[in-house]
Amino acid sequence: QVQLVESGGGLVQPGGSLRLSCVASARLFSMYTMNWFRQAPGKQRELVAALTSGGSTNYIDSVKGRFTISRDNAKNTVYLQMNSLNAEDTAVYYCNARIQIGGLREYWGQGTQVTVSS
């Protein structure tokens, strides 16, 4: 069982920045695809950013150029740097880990709230 613990959420003004962190208790962390999802009130959870074990990244259009996903395999940690935040970024952000070993295995963090408001 892999545990994911997010941190770094909070209240920020429009135009501000936050960096989310997610620490994983995974022995094979470097082999996981790490993702950040978010869910705003009344909306479906959506994939915001993905980072494969090979270093490929993918972002939803609304955050391209503003958000950056990265990882530090030595620290079993994935980050989401969020810049130029706006009210539409307000949501609970979830860390997600996926690996294909004997089938797809997937794990979720508990979520961290990000609120963008003046």
N, C-alpha and C positions, 0 to 999 in steps of 0.2 A: 504494500500500500504506500502510495506517495502522498505526502502532505505538502500543500502549497500555502504559503503565508504571504499575503500582500500587505504593503504599507505605502504611505506617501500621499494618500488622499487628503482632501480637505476643502476649505473654502478659498476661492481665489477670484480676483476681480477679472473682468473681461480684458483680454490682452495679456494676461499673466501666464505664468508657467508652473508646472508641477512635474515631478518625476516619481513615477510609481515603481516600486520594487516588488519582486516576488521571489522568495527563497523556497527552493524545492528540496525535499528530503529524498532525492532520487540518487541511487548509486550510479546509474548510467545517464546522468543528466545531459551530457553532451549529445546523446543520441536522440533526445526528445525534440519534437517540434513544439515550440513554445508560442502560445497565443495570448493575446489580450482581447477579451470581449467586453461589451458594455450593454447595460440595459437601463433605459430611461423609463420613468413612470408611464405605464400604459402602452409601452412599446415592446416589441420582441427583442430578445437578446441578439446582438449583432457582433460579428467578428470585426475588430478594429485593425489589428495588426498581427502578422504571423512571422515567425522566424524559424527556419528549418535548421536541422543539425548541420547542414552544409553551408549555412550562412545566407540563404536566399530569404528575401523579405517580401511581404505583400501588405498593402494597406487599402482600406476603403477610400474611395475618392474624396470624401469629405475631410479626411485628415492628412492627405498627401501634402508634403511640404511643411507640415506643422508638427507631426508626431514622428518619433523615431524609436523603433524597437531595437534592443541590443541585449547581449548576454555576456556573462562572465562565467565560463564553465568552471573555473577554479573556485568560484564562490557559490556555485549552484544557483545563480541568480539571473533573472531576466528583468529588464528595465523597460519602461515606457516613458520617454521624455516627451512632454506635451507642451508645446509653445503656442502662443497666439490663441489662447483658449477663448471660447465664446459660449454663450448660454446653451447652445445646442449640444455642447460636450458634457453637459450635466448628466450624470448617470452613476450607477454603481458599476465599477470596473472589476472584472474577474480575470484572474490568471488561469490558464488552461494548459495542460501538458498532454501530449499525445505521442504514443510510440507503437510501432507495429512489431510486436513480438508474440508469436502464437496467437495472432488476432490483434485487433485494435484495443489498446488500453488507453483510457482517458481519465484525467483527474482534474478537479476544480478546486480553486481557492474559495475562501469565504466571501470575498468581495471587499472593495474599499470605495467609499463614497467620494465622488468628485462633484463639487458644486461651484458653478461659475456664476457669480452674481456681484453686482455693485451695491 
